[in-house]
Amino acid sequence: MKFRLPLQLLFGLLIGFGIGLLYSWVISPGKQTDLSPAALRSDFKDQYRSVIAASFASTGNLERARARLALLEEQEPGKRLAAQAQRMIASEGDDSTTIQALALLANALQQSDAQPTNAPPPGAATTTPVPAEPASTPDTDGENTTAPQPENETGEESVPTLAAFYTPTPRPAPTGTPTPGVPFFLNEQETICDPALSEGLLQVVVLNTANKPVPGVKIVVNWNTGEEYFFTGLKPEIGIGYADFIMHPDIIYSLIVGNSTSPTTGLTPPVCQTTDGNIYSGSLRLSFRQQ
């Protein structure tokens, strides 16, 4: 004997299942609260980093920014900030102010992490131990007489050994900041023929009035059919005031650094030759400085 569900019961089960889905997904979906930022989706994590970078650009509070980024539970947050800035540069329509803030925070974190942890805080005094005066004993005439020093096994008078005193490790140079309102001028231009470099590599180094490298400076490259921009400091392994761009042969470029009003024009990859006679596109290295 076969058991068959009545059509009315099967129809009722389907209706109940549908109503349950409608209520749980549409009418009253479950809400998750008090979640850690580490549980965010990748695009929401990007927004979270952007907000932290904007706050740091406004307040300069690095420790607060570091604590907020730690909630993402990610390794090397400085590199992740730099990578996000690179992705935003590659995407059209992204806010350059946010990219600049990301670059500044990335460099601040990596510069801070590079400082030695055992160095004393700035201004802390270091003392050098002073050897103790030899003990004195009064003689019969009332004058002090220096007590004899103990002798070692060889019969020679032992000399007290001074404990080695702490020598602080020099801290890295602080990150430079641009002088407000002062434009950048081309300080040096160099042609580089090095087959190990990418062909047509345009290298840009930006310095402030104190000759310190400056991260987060916007650089705009123009040519006849296009325009791109990039920022210094997104490759801190090379330099915090460094940025680069790949030029194509037979194209002439112009460059504007920061708030400069006069562009650097006539930039094109130099023609270089290897030792075996092969022709390739060389590189240019430009150094800009505030004066």
C-alpha positions, 0 to 999 in steps of 0.5 A: 500500500503506497502512502500519498500526501494529500494535495491540500497538505503539500500545498499548505507546506509550500505556502508556509515555507514561502511565508517563512522565507518572506518574513525572514528575508524581507519583512524582518531579516536578521540583523548582526550588530557589534561585529568587528571591522575584520568581518567587513567585506573587502570593499567596506574595508577599503572605505574603513581605511579611507575614513581612518586616513582622512582622520589622520590627515586632519588630526595627525594622530598616528597612534589613534589611526594605528589602533583603528587599523588594528581592528581589521586584524591585518598584517602590515597595514601600511602596505595595504594602505599603499596598495589601496591607493594604487588601486584607486589611482588605476580606477577612474573617478576616484578622489585624489584627496583620499589617495593622498591621505592614504599615501600619507598614513601609509608612509607614517606607519612604515616610518614609525615601524622602522624606528628602533623600539629600544631607543630612549624617548627624545630628550631622555638623558643618558648617564655614563657610570663614573668609577667609585673613588677609592676608599680612604682610611684615616692615618695616625696623624689625622690625614686621609690615606688611600686604601691599597687596591686589591691585587690579582693573581699576577700581583698587579694592581687590579683596575676597576672595569667600567660597565658599558654605557648605552649608546642610542641607535640613531633614529631615521630622518623624520618624514618631510612635509611640504612648505605650504604655498611654495611651488616645486621646481625642477632641481635636477634631470638625469638620463639613465641607461640601465637595462635592469630598469623598466624601459621608459621609466620616469622616476620622480623625487620630491623634496621640501625646502629642508631637502627632505623627501615628501610623501603624498605629493600629487604628480600629473603627467600630460601628453597629446591624447591623455593624462594620468596622475600618481603620488609620491610615497606609494613605494616606500621601499625605494623612497618616501618621496619617490614616484614613477611612471612608464613612458612610451617611445615617440610620445612627449610628456609634460609634468606638474608636481604639486602646486607648481604652475609651470610644467616640466615639458619635453619629456620622452624616453632616451634612446640607449644601447647595450654593450652588444648593440641592442637599442632600448628605451632608457629612463629619466630621473627628475628631482624637484625641490621647494625653494 
